[in-house]
């Protein structure tokens, strides 16, 4: 991990970025995926499911979860 760089691959929760923003990042060479449904961070089971999905696609990568306190 390099500080100041976007961790790749990047996964974002639904509604964090617009389709246009995701497309722009993809066109700039950023490996990005967005969940199609909103993941409720108050539901630990939903967070665990999301992490499992990421692990299936990227089994050897470390996973960092960020969540604003007022989300």
C-alpha positions as a printed Julia matrix, in Angstrom:
71×3 Matrix{Float64}:
   0.0     0.0     0.0
   1.27    3.45   -0.9
  -0.12    6.46    0.95
  -1.64    9.11   -1.3
  -2.54    6.57   -3.99
  -5.9     4.96   -4.68
  -5.83    1.34   -3.5
  -6.54   -0.99   -6.39
  -8.83   -2.64   -7.01
 -11.27   -0.08   -5.62
 -14.77   -1.14   -4.58
 -17.37    1.45   -3.56
 -20.79    1.25   -2.01
 -23.8     1.95   -4.21
 -24.66    5.65   -4.5
 -21.16    6.8    -3.49
 -20.25    7.72   -7.06
 -22.43    8.37  -10.09
 -22.23    6.13  -13.16
 -20.42    8.98  -14.92
 -17.83    9.27  -12.14
 -17.21    5.52  -12.2
 -16.84    5.6   -15.98
 -14.36    8.49  -15.77
 -12.21    6.67  -13.21
 -12.33    3.48  -15.28
 -11.26    5.42  -18.38
  -8.29    6.77  -16.38
  -7.17    3.2   -15.75
  -8.47    2.85  -12.21
  -9.75   -0.64  -11.5
 -13.1     0.16   -9.86
 -16.22   -1.79   -9.0
 -19.41   -0.48   -7.42
 -21.89   -2.58   -5.54
 -25.3    -2.52   -7.24
 -27.1    -2.33   -3.9
 -26.5    -0.15   -0.87
 -24.6    -1.93    1.9
 -25.9    -0.95    5.32
 -22.85   -0.6     7.58
 -25.09   -0.99   10.64
 -25.71   -4.59    9.55
 -22.53   -6.57   10.2
 -23.9    -9.51    8.19
 -24.31   -7.31    5.1
 -20.79   -5.97    5.53
 -19.48   -9.55    5.86
 -21.34  -10.53    2.67
 -19.77   -7.59    0.82
 -16.3    -8.57    2.05
 -16.92  -12.15    0.91
 -17.89  -10.87   -2.55
 -14.66   -8.89   -2.78
 -12.63  -11.9    -1.58
 -14.18  -14.06   -4.32
 -13.0   -11.61   -6.98
  -9.64  -10.72   -5.4
  -8.62  -13.55   -3.04
  -5.03  -12.41   -2.51
  -5.74   -8.73   -1.79
  -6.03   -7.0     1.55
  -9.41   -5.39    2.17
  -9.75   -1.99    3.8
 -13.23   -0.86    4.84
 -13.9     2.83    5.31
 -17.13    4.22    6.65
 -17.93    7.78    7.69
 -19.08    7.97   11.31
 -22.43    9.54   10.35
 -23.19    7.15    7.47
